[in-house]
Amino acid sequence: MIRKTKAACQIGMYGLGPMGRSLALNFADHGYSVATYNITADLTWQLMNVPGLPSLVTPFFNEKDFVAGLKQPRTVMIMVKSGAPVDEVLDRLLPLLDPGDVIIEGGNSDFRDTARRLRVVNEKGVMYIGSGVSGGEEGARRGPSLMPGGNVEAWPVVREMLQSIAARNPKGQACCEWIGPEGAGHFVKTHHNGIEYGVMQVIGEVCWILRAMGMTNDEIADAMDGWNVRMKAFLLEITSEVLRARDDDGSPLLDHVLDVAGAKGTGAGTVVSALDLGQSVNILAAGVAARLMSTNRKRRIEIHELYQLPEPKLPGDPKEWTAKLGQALEAAFALAYAQGFTTLEEASLQYNWKLNLPQIASIWGGGCIIRADILNEISAAFVKEPMLDTLLVAPAFVECIRKGVPALREAVSAAVLGGLPVPALNSALSNFDSMRSPNLVSASVIALLRDLFGAHTFKRNDRPGAFHRNWGKV
């Protein structure tokens, strides 16, 4: 039986997949009446069969009743797959909405699509918010990190609701604040995911190094737990959990998992948007490329059988290496987060978004996947110096990276010599070595090559101006 509402609902949830369903229940837990709708009725029925479904949740089976069941001005949150499905939902919803209503789009949309949709929606007088939602299904249910941006006039309408369901960081602050105009919210969420790609790849490579030294999954988990006493990183915490997981027969689950890692596109979006801004994010790009490489399993097997090389086995005392890899891991984390925040800072300047970087670090301090103690250092660094050009010059980062780079260099060298691929760790080291180099000889060579084959000119280090050499061409 369909429930009848006694009063109009305070928010509508359009899209009842795992994230939409979890957010709807989260809103209800915090005392908000929620109208729910899904374009296919099966997910609506699944929601209705949730044990102990709160009375504040009201399912609807057609869009007109769904919209009519909302208190005016209406607030509708869309949780559908990014891309064309969002535009299709807007085409269906807009004729039913009135000026002053608010749409919140909570998927992983490209920030440029969000800005375009905002303009279209505004033509009807409806306000638009593109909000990043981080934390996965569990975060959405118990407290996500939220990154809303778009029409700032809509923020007072939804602020209390969104902040009430958000996670709290270690200081007790809501992990939800206004990010900026246009597609700023979705841009920040995309780059959160890009950092996630890089950091997860770093963690995976460290696990592989320790496995290649003969350590068991449980021993590696113990190492993760030891490092996490200092780092307090959610991804290290759950890595320990998956390393200890057992299959039905009691054997390690990890040993039965196919070596193919999926992706949904936000990592690639991070790399593309960073390059558009003239920023190098090679650590994050390595994480994206490694996942793509993993999907080519048939090709990898063919090459393995052709070359018949031994499986990587690294020499050394695992206990000694555990201490070193903890330092290397911490330095690689710092370098990955620094790349992400440098791109956010550049986007803020080029797009005139005026992003509050300390606040973003604070928002990511709870609920989200990349929450870690390093975010406290990032927030403090930008509070102390708002126009900080790079986190690599912040004292806490200098200390961490200076301490960890020797171990990182040893780890990368040992892995390369042993034939073990470590693209993210190698990228972190290359990033640091490039950033600390006052003379990039490779760049000088490339500048002359470009001038020779394309007359692109080059700059000199002994006098100003642009120069072109006559290379003797007829």
N, C-alpha and C positions, 0 to 999 in steps of 0.2 A: 504493500500500500504506500502511495506517495504521501509524504508528510505535508501538512498544511501549516503555513507560517501564520503566527498571530500578528506579527508586525513585519514591516519590510526589512530585509536583510541589510547589514552594514557593508558587506563586501561580497562580490561575486567571484568565483573561481572557475574560469573557463579552461578546461583541460584537466583530466583526472588521471594522468599517468602517475608514476610513483612520486614525482616532485609535487605536482598539483594536489594530489590527494593528501600528501603529508602536510603541505602548507595549509590546506583547508582545515585539517584537524588541529594544527597548531593555532590558527586563529580562534577556533572554537574553544580550545583550552584556555585562551586568554580572554574569554568572555565576549567574543564577537560573533554575531549571527552571520552565517555564511551560506549564500546561494551557490549551488554547484551544478555544473553542466559539462557534458562531454559530447562531442559530435557523434560518437558511436555509443549506443546505450549500454554496451557490455561493461565499460568501466564505471558507469554510473551505478549499475546494479552491484558491481564489486564493492563500491563504496558503501552502498546501503547494507551490505552484508558484513561490514566491519563490526566485530563484537563490541558492544557498548558504544555504538556510534552516538556522539553527543547530540542532544536535542537541538542544539544551535546550528547544526548542519542540515540544510534542506536541499535535497536533490531535485533537479528539474529535467524534463525530457524534451523540451523545445526551447529555442532561443527567446521567443517572445515572452513566454512565461518567466524564463530566467531573468530577463532584463526588467520585466514588470515587477518581479519580486524584490527589487533593490530599492533601498531608501535613496531619495534624491537630495543633493546631487549624487549620482551613482559612481561607485568605484568598482571597476572590473579588472581582475588580474588574469592575464593570459599566460598559460603554461603549456605551450605546444612546441613542437620541433621548430628550430630556427629555419629561416629561409621562406620559401613560398607559403608554407602552412600559416605563418603569421599574417601575411598579406590576405590570405583567403579568409581568415577569421575576422580581420578588420573589415573586409568587404561585407561580411555578414552582420557584424555588430553595429557599424557606424549608422546605418539607417534607423536603428532602434534607439540610439542615444541622443541626448540633448546637449546644448551648450552648457558648459560648467561641469559636465561629467568628466571622470578621470579614467584613463586606461593605463594599467601597469603591465608592461611586457617583461616577463621574468626569465625568458630563455637566454641562450647564448648567442644572441644576434650580433652580426657585424655592426660596428658603431655607425658606419655610413648608412646602413639600412635603417637604423633607429632614427637618425637625423632626417632621413627622407620621410619616414612614416610620421614623424612628429609634424612635419610641414603639412602633410595630407590631412591628418586628424585635426590640426589647428584650423583648417579652412572651415570646418563645421563648428568651431568653438569648443571642441572637446580637447582636454589637456592630455598630454602623453608623457609617461615616464618609462624609460628603459632601465630596468634594474638588474644588475648582476645578483645572482643567488648562489652562494658557495656553501658547501658542506655536505653535498650529496643528499640522499633520501633521509638519512638519519638526522642530518643537520636541519633539513627542511621541517622535520617533525618536531625536533626538540630545541632548535635555535640555530638558524643560519647566520652567515655574514651577508649583509645586504648592501648593495652599492647603487642607489637610485640616482638617476640623472635625467635631464630633459626640461620640461616646463617647470621652472622653479615656483610658479604660482600654485602648482598642485601640491607642493611639499607640505604646507600647513594642513591640507585636507587629509593626507595619508600618514603624516609623520608619527602620530601616536600609535596607530595600528601597526606600522612596520617596525617601529622600535620596540614595541611590546613583545613581538614574536622573535626578535633577533637574539642571538647569543650575547653573552656578556664576556668582555675581555678580563684579564686578571685584575684590572683596576675596578671592575664592576660596571664599566661603561657599556652602553648598548653598541653592538657591532653593526650599526646602521646610521649613516649620516649622509647628508646631501653631497653628491660628488661634483656635479657641474652641469652645464647646459648641453643641449644637443644629444650626442651619443656618448657622453663622457662616462656614464655609469657602465655601459656595456664595454667600452674601451678598457676601463680599469679591470673589469672582471676577466676580459680576454687575457690581459697581461698577468693577472693572478694565475690563470691557467698555464700561461707560458712559463712562468717561474716553476710551477708545479711539474711541468714536463721535464725541465732541466734538473730539478732536485731529485725527482723520482729516478731519472736515469743515473745520476751520480750514486744514489743509494744502491741501485741494482748492480752497478759496476763494482762497488765495494764488496757487495755480497759475493759476486763472482770471483773476485780476487781471493777472498778468504776461503771459498770453496776449493779454488785451484791450489790452495796451500794445504788442503786436507781437512779443514774444519767441518764439523757437522752443522746442520741447520740450527740445532739447539745452541751450539757454541757460538755461532754467529749472532743468534738472538741475544745471548748473554752480552756479547760485545755491544750490540745496539742499545741494550738497556743501560750499560755502563756509560756510553757516550751521551745518552739522553738525559742523564742526571744533570749534565751541564747545559745541553742544547735545548731541552724541553720542546722538541719538535714533534708534532702530531704524526708526521710521516715516518719518523723513526719508531715511534710507539707502535704504529700499526704494522710496520715491517717486522718487528719482533713478533707480533701476533701471527702474521702469516707464516713466518719461519717455523713457529711452533705448532702450527695447525696439523692435525692428523687426518688421514683418510679413514674410510670405514674399517679397513683392516689394521689400523694402527700405524701404518707406515706414514712417513712425511708427505703431506699433500703436495708440497712444492715439487717433489720428484715425479709427480704424475701430470703436471700442468704443461700443456703444449707451449712452446716458446714463441708465441704470437701475442703481441700486445696491441689492443685496439686503440682507436683515437676517434674523436668526434669533430676535429677541425679547428678547435680554438688555439691549439699550439701553433699550427700553421698560420692562423690568423695573426698571432702575436708576431711571428717572424716577418710576415709580409708588411704589417703596419709599422713595425720598427724600421725596416729597410726604407719604407716610404718616408720616414722621418730622418733618414740618414744615420741610423743607429745600428751598431753591430751587437747582435745578441747571440753570439756563436755557441754559448753553453746551452741556451734554450733551444736553438736550432739543432744542436746535436741530439737533444732529447726527442725532438720531432723526427729527425732523420733515422734515429735508431728504431723508433716504432715502425716507421715505413719499411726499414730493412727487415724487421722481424716478420712482416707479413709475406715476404718473398721466400717462404720456407722451401718450396719445391726447388727454386733456383739455388738456395743455399745448400740443400742436400746434394744436388747435382755437382756443385763445385767441390763440396767436401769429398765426394766419392772420386772425383777426377784427380784431386791433388794428393789425397791420402796422407795428410799431415797429422801428427799426433795431437791429441787433445791438450790444451794448455795446462801445464802443471808448474807452479811457481815454487822455487826453493825458499828456505828461510824459516825462522822460528815463528809460528803463528802468534804466540803471545807477544813477542817483540813487535810484530807487524800490526797487531791489534791496536797498540798504543799509537803507532805511526798513522795508521789509517783513520783513527779518530781525529787526529789533527788535520790530515788531508781532507777529510770529509767536511770538517767545520770551515776550512778555507774555501772549498768549492761551493759550499752553501753561501758563504758571504759574497763570493764573486757572482753567483747566479742571481741573488737578490739585488745586488748592485746594478746588474745589467737591466733588470726589470724596472727599477726605480729611475734609472737614468732615462729610459724611454718614456716613462710617465712624465718626468720633468720636461722633456723635450716636447711631448704632446701638449702639455699645459701651455708652453710658450708659443708653439706654432699655431695651435688652434684657439689660443686665448681663452682657455678654460679656467685658469686660475685654480688648479687642483691644490688641495690642502694635503700635502704629502705626509705630514705627521699624523693627520687624521686618518688617511688611508691605511697607514701602518697600524694604527689603533684598531680600525675596523677589522683588519685581518688578524687581530690578536686573539679572536675567539670564533668558534663556529666553522671557520673555513679550513680548507685542506692544508694550506701552507702555514698555519699558525705555528709559531716558534718563538723562543726568547729573543732571537735576533731582531724581531720586529720592534722590540723595546729600544734596542740600540739605534735602529733606523729612525724611529720617531724622535728620539732624543737628539740625534744628529741634525735633523731638519729643523727642530725647534731652536737649537743653538745657532744654526746658520741656514736660514730659509732658502738662500740662493746657492746652496752647496752644489758645486758642479758635478761631483761624483762622490759616492760613499767610500771610495777607495782612499780618500784622504781624511776621513773621519777617524779620530784616535782609536775608537774601539775596533774598527775594521783594520786599521794599520796593525794593531797588536795581533789580532786573530790571523790575518793573512801572512804577516811576517813570521809568525810561529808555525803556521801550517804549510807554507809553500815548500820548504825543504822536504817534508814528508810526502807532499803531493808529487814533487819531482821524482822522488824515489819510487813511489807507487806506479806512476806512469811509465817510468823507465823499465821497471821490473815486468810490468804487464806487456809492454811493447816487445821486449826481448823474449818473453815467453809466448808470444803469439795470441795474447788475450786482448780483445778489442775494448778500449775504454774511451770512446769518443767524447763523452761529457767531461770526464776528468782531464783528458788531454786538452779539450777546448778551454777549460778553466785555467789550466797552466799556461796555454798559449795566450789567452786573454791577458793574464797578469804580465807575462813577459813582453807582450806588445805594449801594454799600457805603461810599463816602466822604462821603455826604450826611448832615449832622446833622439836616436837616429835609426829609422827603419830603412835599412839599406835596400830591402826588397821593394819598398815603395819608390825609391829613387830609380831603381832599375826599370820598374814598370812605367814611371813617368817618361823616361827616355824612349822606351819601346813605343809608347803611345805617340810620342812626337815623331818617331821615325816612320811608322806606318800610317799615321793619320794626321800629322801636323797639328797635334792637339796642344802644343807648347808645354813648357815646364817652368817651374820656379827654381831660383838659385838660392843657396844659403849664404851667399856673400854680397848680394845686392838685390834690391826690390825689382818687381816687374815680372812680365811674362816673356819667355824666350822661346825661339825656334831655331834649331840648327839646320843648316843646309846639308842634307845627308848625301849629296851628290847625285840626286835623282835628275833625270833628263825631263 
